Amino acid sequence: MRTLRHLAPVILLGGLVLAGCSGGSQTDGTAPVTPTAATDTASAAPPATTAPPATTTPTAIPTATVSATPDRVMPALHGRTYEEARAEFTRRGLSAARLTTAAQHKDVTLSRDHDAWYVCASSPRPGAPLSAATTVTVKLAKDFSDCTTSFHGYLHQENDPAYTPPPAGG
């Protein structure tokens, strides 16, 4: 009997903890679960009558939806021709009218027909988010190898104002 008297508070506390785990505040709109079995064996009181279980309606579980439109982020255009860059914008559902062009080098004039020129750089950078108002600037070079050639922003070294030619006959 002495052991039961020492275990009664532990059993009572355990019962309260278990009842607290299954009840409490519910955020999904369903009724809390009421335990049906008596949890306190030391109590001689008859179990309280429980209300019939509330009927619950199944709740919709949110699922990830696949968007038909791709994310609006800046695509990687480096190394593509301007024509391919425009096609990539169209494929992603972005307006090609947002593309503006500039020559990669200060001493190069962009021709009217620059569809075959190569994209050397873009602003904003690839992966950056594109808002509806963002204008994309691509810098183009006629030859892809010219993308990595620069003399202070000039394609031809002799056009660079900082260039000093070597002395003749040296």
Secondary structure, DSSP 8 states (H G I E B T S, - for coil): -HHHHHHHHHHHHHHHHHHHHHSS--SSS-------S---SS--S----------------------SS---B----TTSBHHHHHHHHHHTT--GGGEEEEESSTT----S--TTSEEEEEES-TT-B--TT--EEEEEESSGGGGG--BTTBSSGGG-TT-----TT-
